[in-house]
Amino acid sequence: MTSVFYARCLFPTISEDIFFYWLPYLSEAMQIQIKNYRKKEDACLSLAGKVLLYKILRKRGMSESILSQIRYTDFRRPFIPDSDIDFNIAHSEGFVVIAYTQSGRVGIDLERMIAVRPEDFKSQMSVIEWQEIENAEDPQTAFYTYWTQKEAVLKANGKGMYIPLQSFQIQSDRTYLEGEEWLLQEIQIADGYKCHLAMNQEQPVEIYDLTREIWNID
């Protein structure tokens, strides 16, 4: 089973008291990262992702210090040592989303579909992907579909942008990367957003909206 949790987090959404209440639950590296954001909105979204992760892990019996136990691979992918838990976080302009599983690997990407010129990203797509974007009834939506699918796969793989986007191709919600098959599923978050989940094991997916409880102190 893979679970996807999301929350709406429009700025300004929290008081400074709540913001600084949650900071100590994070590792020192996480706190520095959040404090270094120039925009308060970005800092809030980053913190929201960590708070959402904390609540998910606590409900599964983890200790209060669980966030301080998180470590990072050489490619900066977070993980929990000596655990079968895998998770991935994404956020975009007012929403934060987390994919969580104890079976295999997951990656998730979320984008607000602002107006872009798809042709500016042609070099990031395979020939077939680009043809489908060009021929689509709505090229913007087609572009964001491929973009979030590819980003989700890279995040699940763990090497992120160290792997060129154009080096693999999405076909029928599947792809192969470095000898491993990845399955893709669209996650409906809100109008105007595109979100995709990547998994290396076929399994049911449950989706939960935690907007109302994300900032609750419990």
N, C-alpha and C positions, 0 to 999 in steps of 0.2 A: 504493500500500500504506500502510495505517495500522497502527502497532504500539502496543499497550497493555502497559505494564510495571507490575507492582505488587509490593509487598513488605509483609510483616507486620512491624510495628514496635511490639510491646507494651512498655510501660514497666514496669520499667526495662530497656532493651535494650542500652545502651552505657555504657562507663565514661567518666569525665570526660576521660581521656587521648585516647580516640577522638573524643569530642565536640570537643575543642579542636584535634585534629589536622586535622579537616575544615573548621573555621571559616575559616582563611586562604584557602581556595579560593574563597570567596564574595566578592562585592563588599562594599564597606563598608556600603552601604545594606541588603543582605541580612543581614549580621552584626548590625547594629543591630536590625533587625526580629526576629531570632531571640532576641537577648539581652533584648528587651523583653517576651517572653512571661513571664507570671507563673508558669505551671505548667511544670515541667520536661518533662512529657509532651508538651505542645504544642510546646515548643521542639525536642524530639527529632523529632517528626513533621514539623515544618517543615524542619529540617535534613535529615531523611531524603529528603524530596522533592527538595531541591537536590543531594544526593549521588547519588540515583538518576539525576537528569537529567545530572549530570556524567559518570557512567559510560556512559550511553547516547551522549552526544555524543563522548566520547573514543573509544569503539569505532567511531565513524564518522569518525575522523580529525581531530577538533577538537583545539585546543591545550589545554594544562593551564590556561591562563588564561581559558577559554571562559566560565565563569560571571561573571567580572568584565566581560565584554563585553556582557552582557545589558542591554537598555534597556527602558523602560516607555512605553507610550502615555499620552495624557492621561487615559485611563480606567484606568490602572494595569495594563494587560495586558502581560506580559513578551514580548519578542521579541529575536531576534538580528539586528542590522543587516546589510544586504547578504547575506541568506541566504534560500533557499527553504524553510528548516526552520520548521515551526510546531509548537508543543507547548502542553500545558496540564496543570496539576498539581491534584490534589485529595487530601485526606486526611480520615479520619474514624476516631476512636477505635480506633487500633491498626493501620490500614492506610494506605498511601500509594500513589497510582496516577498514572501519567503517560500521556497520549496523545501520540503523535509521528507526524508525517508530513512528507513533502516534496512533497505534492500537495494543495493547498488549505488549508482551515482546519479545526481540530478544537477541541472542547471536551469536558470530561469532568467528571462530578460523582459523588460517592460519599457515601452516608449510611448510618450504622448505624440500623437500624429500631427505634428506641426507641419506647415507647408515647406517642402523641400523640392529641390530639382533632382529627381532620381538619376538623371544622366551624370550628375556629379559623382555618383557612386558606382558607375558602370564597371569600373576596374575591380570592384570588390565582388562582383557576381560572375558566375560561370556564363558561358555563351547561352546555354539553354535557359538559365534563370533570367538573364537579361532579356531574352526574346519574350518570355512570358510576362515580364514587367511591361515591356513596350506594347505588347498586344492586349494587355488587360483593359477591361472597361474602366477601371479605376487604378491607374498606375501608382498613385501615392500609396493606396492600401496594399497593393501587390508588393511594392518596395518594402514597406514596413513589415509585411509578413515574412519575407525572406530575411530581412535584417534581424528581426528578433529571433527567428529560428536559428540563424547562424551564430548570433551572439550567445544564445542559450547553450548551443552545442559546445562552443569554445569554453564557456564557463563550467560546464559539466566535465569536459575533458581536463580542465585545470590549468591549461597553459595560456588561456586567454589570447590576447592579441599577438603573442609570440608566434601564433599560427595564422598565416594569411587567410582572410575570409574567402578569397577566390580559390583556395586550394582544395576545397571540397564542395560538393553539390547536393542540394536538397531535392529529393524527388519523392512525391507521394508521402510527405511527412516522415521521411526516413533519410538517413545519410550514413556514410562510413567515414570515420576519421581515425587515422593511425591504427587501422586494423580492427576497429571496434564499431559495432552498429549502434546508432542512436535513433530513438523514436521521439517524435515531436507531437505535442498536443497544444492546441490553442486554449488559453485560459481567458475567460470573459471577466474583465475587471470593471470597465466603465466605457461609455461611449467616448470615442475620440482617443482611445488608447489601444495599443496592440501588445499582447503578452503571449509568450510561448514557453512551454516547459520541455526540456530535453531529459530523457531517461535512457539508461542502457539496459533496462529490464522492462518488459511489458507488464504492467500492473494497473489496478484501479487507481483513480485519482479522485480525492475529495477536496472540495474548495470551501474555505471558511472566511467570512467577513468578520474581522475583529475590531472594526472601527470604534465601536462604542466602549470597548474595554482596554484599548491599547495604553492609555495613560493612567488607568486606575492604579492606585497604590495598594498592593495586596501582598 
